[in-house]
Amino acid sequence: MTQQLRDATLFGEATHFLIHDNDDKFGASFDVVAAGVGIEVMRIPFGIPTANAQCERFMGSLRWECAARSLLEGGA
């Protein structure tokens, strides 16, 4: 995973935040590489494995509702 992060951020273009679970594949070296390119790593809390899915569902619903509203208001 660390090598994939290095490959994905070759040109210095990276996101600001990265949310991931507490799997062993995200080791200490992963956090060091992420911090080196300016990515703030946020871990999903223990005991809440669906926290990321719930957040993605909410953001998707919010995006969908905002798009639908702007299409309806813009077309009138």
PDB file with one MODEL, atoms N, CA, C and O in Angstrom:
MODEL        1
ATOM      1  N   MET A   1       0.820  -1.183   0.000  1.00  0.00           N
ATOM      2  CA  MET A   1       0.000   0.000   0.000  1.00  0.00           C
ATOM      3  C   MET A   1       0.871   1.257   0.000  1.00  0.00           C
ATOM      4  O   MET A   1       0.520   2.262  -0.617  1.00  0.00           O
ATOM      5  N   THR A   2       1.986   1.195   0.681  1.00  0.00           N
ATOM      6  CA  THR A   2       2.864   2.351   0.719  1.00  0.00           C
ATOM      7  C   THR A   2       3.400   2.675  -0.671  1.00  0.00           C
ATOM      8  O   THR A   2       3.462   3.841  -1.059  1.00  0.00           O
ATOM      9  N   GLN A   3       3.784   1.651  -1.416  1.00  0.00           N
ATOM     10  CA  GLN A   3       4.295   1.862  -2.773  1.00  0.00           C
ATOM     11  C   GLN A   3       3.200   2.412  -3.683  1.00  0.00           C
ATOM     12  O   GLN A   3       3.473   3.259  -4.534  1.00  0.00           O
ATOM     13  N   GLN A   4       1.981   1.947  -3.515  1.00  0.00           N
ATOM     14  CA  GLN A   4       0.882   2.466  -4.321  1.00  0.00           C
ATOM     15  C   GLN A   4       0.631   3.940  -4.023  1.00  0.00           C
ATOM     16  O   GLN A   4       0.313   4.714  -4.926  1.00  0.00           O
ATOM     17  N   LEU A   5       0.774   4.327  -2.757  1.00  0.00           N
ATOM     18  CA  LEU A   5       0.624   5.737  -2.406  1.00  0.00           C
ATOM     19  C   LEU A   5       1.734   6.565  -3.031  1.00  0.00           C
ATOM     20  O   LEU A   5       1.486   7.664  -3.528  1.00  0.00           O
ATOM     21  N   ARG A   6       2.958   6.046  -3.010  1.00  0.00           N
ATOM     22  CA  ARG A   6       4.071   6.758  -3.658  1.00  0.00           C
ATOM     23  C   ARG A   6       3.807   6.931  -5.145  1.00  0.00           C
ATOM     24  O   ARG A   6       4.016   8.011  -5.696  1.00  0.00           O
ATOM     25  N   ASP A   7       3.347   5.864  -5.794  1.00  0.00           N
ATOM     26  CA  ASP A   7       3.079   5.923  -7.229  1.00  0.00           C
ATOM     27  C   ASP A   7       1.946   6.896  -7.551  1.00  0.00           C
ATOM     28  O   ASP A   7       1.986   7.574  -8.578  1.00  0.00           O
ATOM     29  N   ALA A   8       0.954   6.968  -6.697  1.00  0.00           N
ATOM     30  CA  ALA A   8      -0.204   7.829  -6.946  1.00  0.00           C
ATOM     31  C   ALA A   8       0.107   9.296  -6.724  1.00  0.00           C
ATOM     32  O   ALA A   8      -0.610  10.159  -7.231  1.00  0.00           O
ATOM     33  N   THR A   9       1.165   9.599  -5.975  1.00  0.00           N
ATOM     34  CA  THR A   9       1.490  10.993  -5.658  1.00  0.00           C
ATOM     35  C   THR A   9       2.845  11.403  -6.229  1.00  0.00           C
ATOM     36  O   THR A   9       3.561  12.199  -5.621  1.00  0.00           O
ATOM     37  N   LEU A  10       3.194  10.866  -7.387  1.00  0.00           N
ATOM     38  CA  LEU A  10       4.494  11.156  -7.991  1.00  0.00           C
ATOM     39  C   LEU A  10       4.703  12.626  -8.298  1.00  0.00           C
ATOM     40  O   LEU A  10       5.804  13.143  -8.107  1.00  0.00           O
ATOM     41  N   PHE A  11       3.697  13.293  -8.756  1.00  0.00           N
ATOM     42  CA  PHE A  11       3.846  14.661  -9.230  1.00  0.00           C
ATOM     43  C   PHE A  11       3.427  15.690  -8.188  1.00  0.00           C
ATOM     44  O   PHE A  11       3.204  16.854  -8.522  1.00  0.00           O
ATOM     45  N   GLY A  12       3.318  15.276  -6.937  1.00  0.00           N
ATOM     46  CA  GLY A  12       2.972  16.192  -5.858  1.00  0.00           C
ATOM     47  C   GLY A  12       1.505  16.556  -5.781  1.00  0.00           C
ATOM     48  O   GLY A  12       1.119  17.399  -4.971  1.00  0.00           O
ATOM     49  N   GLU A  13       0.687  15.939  -6.606  1.00  0.00           N
ATOM     50  CA  GLU A  13      -0.744  16.209  -6.574  1.00  0.00           C
ATOM     51  C   GLU A  13      -1.415  15.141  -5.737  1.00  0.00           C
ATOM     52  O   GLU A  13      -1.435  13.967  -6.107  1.00  0.00           O
ATOM     53  N   ALA A  14      -1.955  15.547  -4.626  1.00  0.00           N
ATOM     54  CA  ALA A  14      -2.589  14.593  -3.725  1.00  0.00           C
ATOM     55  C   ALA A  14      -3.824  15.226  -3.095  1.00  0.00           C
ATOM     56  O   ALA A  14      -3.988  16.446  -3.112  1.00  0.00           O
ATOM     57  N   THR A  15      -4.670  14.401  -2.551  1.00  0.00           N
ATOM     58  CA  THR A  15      -5.826  14.896  -1.816  1.00  0.00           C
ATOM     59  C   THR A  15      -5.364  15.422  -0.465  1.00  0.00           C
ATOM     60  O   THR A  15      -4.212  15.230  -0.076  1.00  0.00           O
ATOM     61  N   HIS A  16      -6.247  16.069   0.230  1.00  0.00           N
ATOM     62  CA  HIS A  16      -5.887  16.616   1.531  1.00  0.00           C
ATOM     63  C   HIS A  16      -6.130  15.615   2.652  1.00  0.00           C
ATOM     64  O   HIS A  16      -5.442  15.642   3.672  1.00  0.00           O
ATOM     65  N   PHE A  17      -7.107  14.731   2.465  1.00  0.00           N
ATOM     66  CA  PHE A  17      -7.478  13.783   3.502  1.00  0.00           C
ATOM     67  C   PHE A  17      -7.570  12.376   2.927  1.00  0.00           C
ATOM     68  O   PHE A  17      -7.910  12.195   1.758  1.00  0.00           O
ATOM     69  N   LEU A  18      -7.270  11.394   3.746  1.00  0.00           N
ATOM     70  CA  LEU A  18      -7.402   9.991   3.365  1.00  0.00           C
ATOM     71  C   LEU A  18      -8.026   9.250   4.528  1.00  0.00           C
ATOM     72  O   LEU A  18      -7.484   9.251   5.633  1.00  0.00           O
ATOM     73  N   ILE A  19      -9.159   8.621   4.286  1.00  0.00           N
ATOM     74  CA  ILE A  19      -9.850   7.856   5.322  1.00  0.00           C
ATOM     75  C   ILE A  19      -9.614   6.386   5.035  1.00  0.00           C
ATOM     76  O   ILE A  19      -9.866   5.916   3.926  1.00  0.00           O
ATOM     77  N   HIS A  20      -9.128   5.655   6.038  1.00  0.00           N
ATOM     78  CA  HIS A  20      -8.954   4.218   5.877  1.00  0.00           C
ATOM     79  C   HIS A  20      -9.188   3.497   7.188  1.00  0.00           C
ATOM     80  O   HIS A  20      -9.224   4.106   8.257  1.00  0.00           O
ATOM     81  N   ASP A  21      -9.345   2.187   7.084  1.00  0.00           N
ATOM     82  CA  ASP A  21      -9.592   1.387   8.275  1.00  0.00           C
ATOM     83  C   ASP A  21      -8.277   1.081   8.991  1.00  0.00           C
ATOM     84  O   ASP A  21      -7.228   1.608   8.623  1.00  0.00           O
ATOM     85  N   ASN A  22      -8.337   0.241   9.997  1.00  0.00           N
ATOM     86  CA  ASN A  22      -7.171  -0.066  10.821  1.00  0.00           C
ATOM     87  C   ASN A  22      -6.499  -1.370  10.395  1.00  0.00           C
ATOM     88  O   ASN A  22      -5.971  -2.098  11.237  1.00  0.00           O
ATOM     89  N   ASP A  23      -6.514  -1.665   9.121  1.00  0.00           N
ATOM     90  CA  ASP A  23      -5.895  -2.882   8.607  1.00  0.00           C
ATOM     91  C   ASP A  23      -4.371  -2.788   8.717  1.00  0.00           C
ATOM     92  O   ASP A  23      -3.803  -1.696   8.683  1.00  0.00           O
ATOM     93  N   ASP A  24      -3.723  -3.936   8.849  1.00  0.00           N
ATOM     94  CA  ASP A  24      -2.269  -3.978   8.981  1.00  0.00           C
ATOM     95  C   ASP A  24      -1.542  -3.523   7.716  1.00  0.00           C
ATOM     96  O   ASP A  24      -0.375  -3.137   7.780  1.00  0.00           O
ATOM     97  N   LYS A  25      -2.218  -3.565   6.575  1.00  0.00           N
ATOM     98  CA  LYS A  25      -1.553  -3.147   5.336  1.00  0.00           C
ATOM     99  C   LYS A  25      -1.262  -1.648   5.326  1.00  0.00           C
ATOM    100  O   LYS A  25      -0.431  -1.192   4.540  1.00  0.00           O
ATOM    101  N   PHE A  26      -1.928  -0.875   6.179  1.00  0.00           N
ATOM    102  CA  PHE A  26      -1.637   0.545   6.333  1.00  0.00           C
ATOM    103  C   PHE A  26      -0.720   0.690   7.547  1.00  0.00           C
ATOM    104  O   PHE A  26      -1.183   1.015   8.640  1.00  0.00           O
ATOM    105  N   GLY A  27       0.545   0.455   7.362  1.00  0.00           N
ATOM    106  CA  GLY A  27       1.504   0.493   8.462  1.00  0.00           C
ATOM    107  C   GLY A  27       2.009   1.892   8.754  1.00  0.00           C
ATOM    108  O   GLY A  27       1.493   2.878   8.228  1.00  0.00           O
ATOM    109  N   ALA A  28       3.018   1.963   9.595  1.00  0.00           N
ATOM    110  CA  ALA A  28       3.601   3.250   9.981  1.00  0.00           C
ATOM    111  C   ALA A  28       4.264   3.937   8.786  1.00  0.00           C
ATOM    112  O   ALA A  28       4.228   5.162   8.671  1.00  0.00           O
ATOM    113  N   SER A  29       4.868   3.145   7.901  1.00  0.00           N
ATOM    114  CA  SER A  29       5.519   3.743   6.728  1.00  0.00           C
ATOM    115  C   SER A  29       4.494   4.404   5.805  1.00  0.00           C
ATOM    116  O   SER A  29       4.806   5.393   5.142  1.00  0.00           O
ATOM    117  N   PHE A  30       3.291   3.871   5.759  1.00  0.00           N
ATOM    118  CA  PHE A  30       2.220   4.464   4.960  1.00  0.00           C
ATOM    119  C   PHE A  30       1.894   5.862   5.483  1.00  0.00           C
ATOM    120  O   PHE A  30       1.746   6.807   4.709  1.00  0.00           O
ATOM    121  N   ASP A  31       1.785   5.978   6.801  1.00  0.00           N
ATOM    122  CA  ASP A  31       1.476   7.273   7.402  1.00  0.00           C
ATOM    123  C   ASP A  31       2.601   8.276   7.173  1.00  0.00           C
ATOM    124  O   ASP A  31       2.345   9.464   6.975  1.00  0.00           O
ATOM    125  N   VAL A  32       3.846   7.801   7.198  1.00  0.00           N
ATOM    126  CA  VAL A  32       4.991   8.689   6.971  1.00  0.00           C
ATOM    127  C   VAL A  32       4.974   9.219   5.544  1.00  0.00           C
ATOM    128  O   VAL A  32       5.180  10.413   5.326  1.00  0.00           O
ATOM    129  N   VAL A  33       4.733   8.352   4.575  1.00  0.00           N
ATOM    130  CA  VAL A  33       4.676   8.778   3.168  1.00  0.00           C
ATOM    131  C   VAL A  33       3.503   9.735   2.958  1.00  0.00           C
ATOM    132  O   VAL A  33       3.641  10.738   2.257  1.00  0.00           O
ATOM    133  N   ALA A  34       2.363   9.436   3.555  1.00  0.00           N
ATOM    134  CA  ALA A  34       1.200  10.313   3.419  1.00  0.00           C
ATOM    135  C   ALA A  34       1.484  11.691   3.997  1.00  0.00           C
ATOM    136  O   ALA A  34       1.143  12.703   3.383  1.00  0.00           O
ATOM    137  N   ALA A  35       2.101  11.741   5.161  1.00  0.00           N
ATOM    138  CA  ALA A  35       2.428  13.026   5.778  1.00  0.00           C
ATOM    139  C   ALA A  35       3.451  13.788   4.930  1.00  0.00           C
ATOM    140  O   ALA A  35       3.427  15.017   4.879  1.00  0.00           O
ATOM    141  N   GLY A  36       4.340  13.060   4.272  1.00  0.00           N
ATOM    142  CA  GLY A  36       5.354  13.689   3.439  1.00  0.00           C
ATOM    143  C   GLY A  36       4.794  14.415   2.231  1.00  0.00           C
ATOM    144  O   GLY A  36       5.394  15.381   1.759  1.00  0.00           O
ATOM    145  N   VAL A  37       3.662  13.971   1.728  1.00  0.00           N
ATOM    146  CA  VAL A  37       3.045  14.635   0.573  1.00  0.00           C
ATOM    147  C   VAL A  37       1.877  15.528   0.984  1.00  0.00           C
ATOM    148  O   VAL A  37       1.164  16.060   0.133  1.00  0.00           O
ATOM    149  N   GLY A  38       1.688  15.688   2.292  1.00  0.00           N
ATOM    150  CA  GLY A  38       0.658  16.611   2.780  1.00  0.00           C
ATOM    151  C   GLY A  38      -0.716  16.022   2.932  1.00  0.00           C
ATOM    152  O   GLY A  38      -1.698  16.764   2.926  1.00  0.00           O
ATOM    153  N   ILE A  39      -0.830  14.719   3.069  1.00  0.00           N
ATOM    154  CA  ILE A  39      -2.125  14.070   3.250  1.00  0.00           C
ATOM    155  C   ILE A  39      -2.353  13.826   4.734  1.00  0.00           C
ATOM    156  O   ILE A  39      -1.500  13.256   5.414  1.00  0.00           O
ATOM    157  N   GLU A  40      -3.505  14.259   5.233  1.00  0.00           N
ATOM    158  CA  GLU A  40      -3.868  13.984   6.617  1.00  0.00           C
ATOM    159  C   GLU A  40      -4.628  12.659   6.656  1.00  0.00           C
ATOM    160  O   GLU A  40      -5.679  12.520   6.031  1.00  0.00           O
ATOM    161  N   VAL A  41      -4.095  11.698   7.387  1.00  0.00           N
ATOM    162  CA  VAL A  41      -4.687  10.362   7.468  1.00  0.00           C
ATOM    163  C   VAL A  41      -5.686  10.321   8.611  1.00  0.00           C
ATOM    164  O   VAL A  41      -5.372  10.694   9.742  1.00  0.00           O
ATOM    165  N   MET A  42      -6.896   9.863   8.302  1.00  0.00           N
ATOM    166  CA  MET A  42      -7.927   9.682   9.321  1.00  0.00           C
ATOM    167  C   MET A  42      -8.317   8.215   9.336  1.00  0.00           C
ATOM    168  O   MET A  42      -8.642   7.639   8.299  1.00  0.00           O
ATOM    169  N   ARG A  43      -8.284   7.631  10.488  1.00  0.00           N
ATOM    170  CA  ARG A  43      -8.637   6.218  10.627  1.00  0.00           C
ATOM    171  C   ARG A  43     -10.077   6.072  11.094  1.00  0.00           C
ATOM    172  O   ARG A  43     -10.561   6.855  11.911  1.00  0.00           O
ATOM    173  N   ILE A  44     -10.748   5.068  10.570  1.00  0.00           N
ATOM    174  CA  ILE A  44     -12.099   4.751  11.004  1.00  0.00           C
ATOM    175  C   ILE A  44     -12.019   4.190  12.416  1.00  0.00           C
ATOM    176  O   ILE A  44     -11.160   3.353  12.687  1.00  0.00           O
ATOM    177  N   PRO A  45     -12.887   4.625  13.322  1.00  0.00           N
ATOM    178  CA  PRO A  45     -12.833   4.130  14.703  1.00  0.00           C
ATOM    179  C   PRO A  45     -13.066   2.622  14.784  1.00  0.00           C
ATOM    180  O   PRO A  45     -13.787   2.044  13.970  1.00  0.00           O
ATOM    181  N   PHE A  46     -12.448   2.006  15.772  1.00  0.00           N
ATOM    182  CA  PHE A  46     -12.681   0.586  16.011  1.00  0.00           C
ATOM    183  C   PHE A  46     -14.141   0.366  16.384  1.00  0.00           C
ATOM    184  O   PHE A  46     -14.754   1.204  17.045  1.00  0.00           O
ATOM    185  N   GLY A  47     -14.683  -0.749  15.962  1.00  0.00           N
ATOM    186  CA  GLY A  47     -16.061  -1.095  16.307  1.00  0.00           C
ATOM    187  C   GLY A  47     -17.110  -0.440  15.431  1.00  0.00           C
ATOM    188  O   GLY A  47     -18.301  -0.687  15.620  1.00  0.00           O
ATOM    189  N   ILE A  48     -16.708   0.383  14.486  1.00  0.00           N
ATOM    190  CA  ILE A  48     -17.657   1.028  13.576  1.00  0.00           C
ATOM    191  C   ILE A  48     -17.181   0.785  12.145  1.00  0.00           C
ATOM    192  O   ILE A  48     -16.739   1.718  11.474  1.00  0.00           O
ATOM    193  N   PRO A  49     -17.267  -0.453  11.675  1.00  0.00           N
ATOM    194  CA  PRO A  49     -16.728  -0.760  10.345  1.00  0.00           C
ATOM    195  C   PRO A  49     -17.496  -0.118   9.203  1.00  0.00           C
ATOM    196  O   PRO A  49     -16.974  -0.025   8.092  1.00  0.00           O
ATOM    197  N   THR A  50     -18.716   0.326   9.446  1.00  0.00           N
ATOM    198  CA  THR A  50     -19.501   0.915   8.363  1.00  0.00           C
ATOM    199  C   THR A  50     -19.475   2.434   8.370  1.00  0.00           C
ATOM    200  O   THR A  50     -20.250   3.065   7.652  1.00  0.00           O
ATOM    201  N   ALA A  51     -18.600   3.032   9.168  1.00  0.00           N
ATOM    202  CA  ALA A  51     -18.564   4.493   9.256  1.00  0.00           C
ATOM    203  C   ALA A  51     -18.263   5.121   7.898  1.00  0.00           C
ATOM    204  O   ALA A  51     -18.888   6.117   7.534  1.00  0.00           O
ATOM    205  N   ASN A  52     -17.334   4.570   7.154  1.00  0.00           N
ATOM    206  CA  ASN A  52     -16.982   5.122   5.853  1.00  0.00           C
ATOM    207  C   ASN A  52     -18.147   4.969   4.876  1.00  0.00           C
ATOM    208  O   ASN A  52     -18.450   5.892   4.121  1.00  0.00           O
ATOM    209  N   ALA A  53     -18.790   3.823   4.888  1.00  0.00           N
ATOM    210  CA  ALA A  53     -19.913   3.597   3.980  1.00  0.00           C
ATOM    211  C   ALA A  53     -21.065   4.546   4.285  1.00  0.00           C
ATOM    212  O   ALA A  53     -21.705   5.057   3.365  1.00  0.00           O
ATOM    213  N   GLN A  54     -21.337   4.786   5.562  1.00  0.00           N
ATOM    214  CA  GLN A  54     -22.413   5.707   5.930  1.00  0.00           C
ATOM    215  C   GLN A  54     -22.091   7.123   5.490  1.00  0.00           C
ATOM    216  O   GLN A  54     -22.973   7.836   5.012  1.00  0.00           O
ATOM    217  N   CYS A  55     -20.847   7.540   5.642  1.00  0.00           N
ATOM    218  CA  CYS A  55     -20.439   8.876   5.221  1.00  0.00           C
ATOM    219  C   CYS A  55     -20.544   9.008   3.702  1.00  0.00           C
ATOM    220  O   CYS A  55     -21.032  10.023   3.203  1.00  0.00           O
ATOM    221  N   GLU A  56     -20.094   8.001   2.969  1.00  0.00           N
ATOM    222  CA  GLU A  56     -20.176   8.051   1.513  1.00  0.00           C
ATOM    223  C   GLU A  56     -21.625   8.087   1.042  1.00  0.00           C
ATOM    224  O   GLU A  56     -21.947   8.781   0.077  1.00  0.00           O
ATOM    225  N   ARG A  57     -22.497   7.348   1.713  1.00  0.00           N
ATOM    226  CA  ARG A  57     -23.913   7.334   1.354  1.00  0.00           C
ATOM    227  C   ARG A  57     -24.535   8.710   1.579  1.00  0.00           C
ATOM    228  O   ARG A  57     -25.290   9.203   0.740  1.00  0.00           O
ATOM    229  N   PHE A  58     -24.213   9.325   2.716  1.00  0.00           N
ATOM    230  CA  PHE A  58     -24.739  10.662   3.013  1.00  0.00           C
ATOM    231  C   PHE A  58     -24.251  11.681   1.991  1.00  0.00           C
ATOM    232  O   PHE A  58     -25.042  12.475   1.482  1.00  0.00           O
ATOM    233  N   MET A  59     -22.948  11.663   1.684  1.00  0.00           N
ATOM    234  CA  MET A  59     -22.397  12.623   0.724  1.00  0.00           C
ATOM    235  C   MET A  59     -22.984  12.402  -0.671  1.00  0.00           C
ATOM    236  O   MET A  59     -23.238  13.363  -1.397  1.00  0.00           O
ATOM    237  N   GLY A  60     -23.199  11.136  -1.048  1.00  0.00           N
ATOM    238  CA  GLY A  60     -23.815  10.843  -2.339  1.00  0.00           C
ATOM    239  C   GLY A  60     -25.244  11.359  -2.411  1.00  0.00           C
ATOM    240  O   GLY A  60     -25.657  11.923  -3.424  1.00  0.00           O
ATOM    241  N   SER A  61     -25.996  11.163  -1.334  1.00  0.00           N
ATOM    242  CA  SER A  61     -27.372  11.656  -1.287  1.00  0.00           C
ATOM    243  C   SER A  61     -27.408  13.176  -1.338  1.00  0.00           C
ATOM    244  O   SER A  61     -28.239  13.762  -2.031  1.00  0.00           O
ATOM    245  N   LEU A  62     -26.506  13.806  -0.605  1.00  0.00           N
ATOM    246  CA  LEU A  62     -26.433  15.262  -0.592  1.00  0.00           C
ATOM    247  C   LEU A  62     -26.101  15.796  -1.980  1.00  0.00           C
ATOM    248  O   LEU A  62     -26.715  16.756  -2.444  1.00  0.00           O
ATOM    249  N   ARG A  63     -25.132  15.176  -2.638  1.00  0.00           N
ATOM    250  CA  ARG A  63     -24.738  15.594  -3.981  1.00  0.00           C
ATOM    251  C   ARG A  63     -25.900  15.424  -4.964  1.00  0.00           C
ATOM    252  O   ARG A  63     -26.145  16.293  -5.802  1.00  0.00           O
ATOM    253  N   TRP A  64     -26.610  14.302  -4.855  1.00  0.00           N
ATOM    254  CA  TRP A  64     -27.729  14.021  -5.746  1.00  0.00           C
ATOM    255  C   TRP A  64     -28.850  15.040  -5.546  1.00  0.00           C
ATOM    256  O   TRP A  64     -29.410  15.548  -6.517  1.00  0.00           O
ATOM    257  N   GLU A  65     -29.174  15.336  -4.297  1.00  0.00           N
ATOM    258  CA  GLU A  65     -30.249  16.283  -4.017  1.00  0.00           C
ATOM    259  C   GLU A  65     -29.884  17.694  -4.484  1.00  0.00           C
ATOM    260  O   GLU A  65     -30.730  18.409  -5.020  1.00  0.00           O
ATOM    261  N   CYS A  66     -28.636  18.091  -4.284  1.00  0.00           N
ATOM    262  CA  CYS A  66     -28.213  19.429  -4.728  1.00  0.00           C
ATOM    263  C   CYS A  66     -28.242  19.529  -6.252  1.00  0.00           C
ATOM    264  O   CYS A  66     -28.647  20.553  -6.802  1.00  0.00           O
ATOM    265  N   ALA A  67     -27.812  18.469  -6.930  1.00  0.00           N
ATOM    266  CA  ALA A  67     -27.843  18.476  -8.396  1.00  0.00           C
ATOM    267  C   ALA A  67     -29.265  18.517  -8.908  1.00  0.00           C
ATOM    268  O   ALA A  67     -29.560  19.246  -9.855  1.00  0.00           O
ATOM    269  N   ALA A  68     -30.162  17.741  -8.295  1.00  0.00           N
ATOM    270  CA  ALA A  68     -31.562  17.713  -8.736  1.00  0.00           C
ATOM    271  C   ALA A  68     -32.210  19.082  -8.520  1.00  0.00           C
ATOM    272  O   ALA A  68     -32.954  19.568  -9.371  1.00  0.00           O
ATOM    273  N   ARG A  69     -31.920  19.689  -7.384  1.00  0.00           N
ATOM    274  CA  ARG A  69     -32.503  20.989  -7.092  1.00  0.00           C
ATOM    275  C   ARG A  69     -32.004  22.061  -8.056  1.00  0.00           C
ATOM    276  O   ARG A  69     -32.785  22.890  -8.522  1.00  0.00           O
ATOM    277  N   SER A  70     -30.701  22.045  -8.356  1.00  0.00           N
ATOM    278  CA  SER A  70     -30.159  23.067  -9.260  1.00  0.00           C
ATOM    279  C   SER A  70     -30.680  22.866 -10.690  1.00  0.00           C
ATOM    280  O   SER A  70     -30.872  23.839 -11.420  1.00  0.00           O
ATOM    281  N   LEU A  71     -30.906  21.617 -11.091  1.00  0.00           N
ATOM    282  CA  LEU A  71     -31.471  21.380 -12.425  1.00  0.00           C
ATOM    283  C   LEU A  71     -32.899  21.871 -12.514  1.00  0.00           C
ATOM    284  O   LEU A  71     -33.303  22.439 -13.528  1.00  0.00           O
ATOM    285  N   LEU A  72     -33.676  21.653 -11.441  1.00  0.00           N
ATOM    286  CA  LEU A  72     -35.074  22.083 -11.459  1.00  0.00           C
ATOM    287  C   LEU A  72     -35.185  23.608 -11.418  1.00  0.00           C
ATOM    288  O   LEU A  72     -36.008  24.194 -12.121  1.00  0.00           O
ATOM    289  N   GLU A  73     -34.362  24.239 -10.603  1.00  0.00           N
ATOM    290  CA  GLU A  73     -34.433  25.695 -10.492  1.00  0.00           C
ATOM    291  C   GLU A  73     -33.826  26.384 -11.701  1.00  0.00           C
ATOM    292  O   GLU A  73     -34.293  27.451 -12.102  1.00  0.00           O
ATOM    293  N   GLY A  74     -32.793  25.793 -12.289  1.00  0.00           N
ATOM    294  CA  GLY A  74     -32.118  26.409 -13.430  1.00  0.00           C
ATOM    295  C   GLY A  74     -32.938  26.324 -14.708  1.00  0.00           C
ATOM    296  O   GLY A  74     -32.801  27.170 -15.593  1.00  0.00           O
ATOM    297  N   GLY A  75     -33.791  25.308 -14.812  1.00  0.00           N
ATOM    298  CA  GLY A  75     -34.562  25.120 -16.031  1.00  0.00           C
ATOM    299  C   GLY A  75     -35.819  25.979 -16.093  1.00  0.00           C
ATOM    300  O   GLY A  75     -36.430  26.100 -17.155  1.00  0.00           O
ATOM    301  N   ALA A  76     -36.214  26.575 -14.976  1.00  0.00           N
ATOM    302  CA  ALA A  76     -37.458  27.334 -14.942  1.00  0.00           C
ATOM    303  C   ALA A  76     -37.294  28.760 -15.384  1.00  0.00           C
ATOM    304  O   ALA A  76     -38.266  29.515 -15.405  1.00  0.00           O
TER     305      ALA A  76
ENDMDL
END
